[in-house]
Amino acid sequence: MKILVTGGAGFIASNFVRRLLEASDDEITILDCLTYAGDRRTLADLMENSRVSFVQGDVCDRETVSRVVKGHKEIVHFAAESHVDRSIQNPDQFVLTNCLGTNVMCDVARTHDIEKFVHVSTDETYGSIEAGSFGELDLLNPSSP
């Protein structure tokens, strides 16, 4: 199966790709625009694997996403702006990537009959929580812009 991983040059997503390679025979395409959160050096060992390919591109670019997603069955969407300080300094970029980019990914997944779409986010989505009270169905209450 072919899986597209967005934001794959980031720390968490690149480690996810490593685990996926160990646990499956899937082919993986990494889509990342290589901003402050993603670094091509993070991918050095992954690029030695014939089951991994890399495309530098932005999840907000519908044409790029449409081209890259062809032939894939699943998408794991990690691509996002992160870090609270950055969200305060440049909230527009956060809205573009985290909202518009995710919308583009969902829309392209729908129009290309993607079988599974997994959106990965951070605990910041839920805001402050009491110890032991977190659940996947808890209401969203972001604590940063």
C-alpha positions, -999 to +999 in steps of 0.1 A: +000+000+000+011+036-006+009+060+023+014+098+021+029+114+053+027+152+054+052+171+075+074+140+074+106+159+079+096+169+114+107+151+145+075+132+153+065+124+117+100+112+107+100+088+137+065+076+127+079+069+092+107+049+107+083+028+128+060+023+098+089+010+077+098-015+105+062-027+109+050-029+073+059-033+036+042+000+027+056+025+003+058+060+019+058+094+003+069+123+025+055+157+016+071+186+035+079+222+027+110+222+050+103+252+072+118+257+107+101+225+119+113+202+091+149+195+081+161+174+052+189+160+074+162+143+095+154+123+064+189+112+055+186+076+067+150+073+054+160+084+019+183+053+017+152+031+018+138+023-016+103+024-002+105+061+008+102+091-016+103+128-008+085+157-023+092+192-012+059+211-012+033+229+008+000+214+020-017+247+011-008+242-026-038+222-040-021+214-073+010+199-056-011+179-031-034+166-059-004+155-079+014+139-050-017+121-036-024+101-068-019+064-062-020+066-024-046+048-003-039+065+030-028+099+043-013+106+077-014+144+081+013+158+105+021+190+086+014+220+108+029+252+122+037+247+159+052+264+189+031+289+209+057+317+206+055+315+168+017+314+168+018+348+187+044+363+164+029+352+131-007+339+136-015+343+098+010+316+089-006+293+115-041+299+101-028+293+065-010+260+073-031+246+101-066+255+087-063+261+050-036+234+046-057+208+065-088+218+045-068+213+012-056+179+025-092+168+034-107+180+002-080+164-020-084+131+000-122+132-006-118+139-044-091+112-048-110+085-028-084+081-001-094+052+021-081+065+054-072+100+065-055+104+099-050+140+112-023+142+139-022+172+162-008+183+195-022+185+231-025+223+226-057+215+207-074+206+239-060+234+260-054+230+298-067+198+312-069+183+347-046+154+354-062+122+343-092+139+326-080+137+290-101+117+265-101+116+227-137+129+227-130+159+250-140+193+236-114+213+217-102+244+236-070+256+220-047+274+244-027+293+218-037+315+189 
